[in-house]
Amino acid sequence: MEFITGFDITSVVGNIWYLALGLILFDVITGLLAAAAEKKINSSINFIGLIRKVGLFVALAFCVFIDAYFEAKGYVVKLGIGLIVTYEGMSIVENLSRIGIDIKFITKYFDQNKVGGNKQ
């Protein structure tokens, strides 16, 4: 995937870039499903969530800038992508729990208010 300038992010971070994009997509889908399951679909809240996703890409662009400025050989970008993958993975697990798919061996480490621990 090349940007307008010809910069290919996969040459810096490898295929984890596609993993990050996939997790962002799955997070949006599971977030919408969780909102529907809780009957809390709200266009303004969904809009804020999409702004946060755009913010992730802005943060990644900032990581690319910092990496290039300090000539860090892709380490800052890899760190940024790794944090995005971690953040999105945790969000997907929380959303699955809100839907009713409880993954106890993972969710026991999460805030119980976010993963449905208060639904008893």
N, C-alpha and C positions, 0 to 999 in steps of 0.2 A: 504494500500500500504506500504509494508515494504522495507526498503533499505537493502543493503548487510549485515549490522551489526545487522539487526533485529529491527532497530528503526522504529516505526510506526508513521509517522507524523500526521495521523488522530487522534491518541490518544492525541496529544498535541493541535492541532488546530481544530479538528472536521472536518465536511464535507465541510467547506469552502475551504479546499485544493482542492477538486474536482471542486468547483466553479472557483478557480484561474486557474486550468488547462484548464477548458472549455473556460474561457475568453481568455486565451492565444491562444488557437486554433481558436476561432472566430476572434480574432484580426489578426492572420496570414491570414485567409481566406478573411476577409473584406479588409485587406490591399492589397492583390493580386487583388481582384475585383476592388478596387478603382484605382490601377495602370493600370489595363486593361481598365477601363472606361476613364481614362485620356490619354491612349495610351503612358504610361510611364513605361512599364514593362522593367526592366533592371536587369540582373542577379547580377551585383555587388551591386546594391542597395538592392535587395532581400537578398543577402548574408549578408550584414551589418545588416539588420533587424533580420535575424535568429541569428546572433551573439549577438544581444541585448537580444533576448529571452533566449539564453543560459546564458547570463549575469544575467538575473533575477533569474535563478536557482542557480547560483553561489552566488548571494546576499542572497538568501534564506538559502543556506548552511552556509553562514557566520552568518546569524541571529541565526541559530541552534547552531553554535559554541559559539557565544556570550551568548546566553541564557543558555547553559549548563555551561559555565565558571562562569557566575555570579549567577547561580542557580535561574533564574528568573521565574521558573515554567511555561514556555511557553509564557510569555507575550511578549518577544522580537520577537519570531516566529509569534505570532498572529499579532503583529504590522507589521511585514514584509509582511505577507500574505494580510493583510488589505490594505497596500500600493500597492501591486501588483494588487489586485482586482480593486482598484480605478484607477490606471494608465491604466490598460487594458480596463476598462469600458469607460474611457474618449477617449482612442484611437479608440475603436469600434465606438463610436458616431461620431468622426471626420471622420473615414473611410466611414461610412454610408452617411454622408453629402457629401463627395467627390463623392460618387456613384450617388447622386441625391436624396437620401432619407433624407429629411430635417426634423429634429425634433426641431421645433422652440422653444418650451417651455424649451428645454435643451440647444440647441446650442446658445441661446442668451447670455449665460455666457461664451462662448468659444472665443478664438482669431478668429476673422472673416476671417483672412487670411488662417486659417487651416480648417475651416468648410465650405468654399465655399462662404463667404461673398463678395469676389471680383469677382464673376461670373456674374455680372449684366450688 
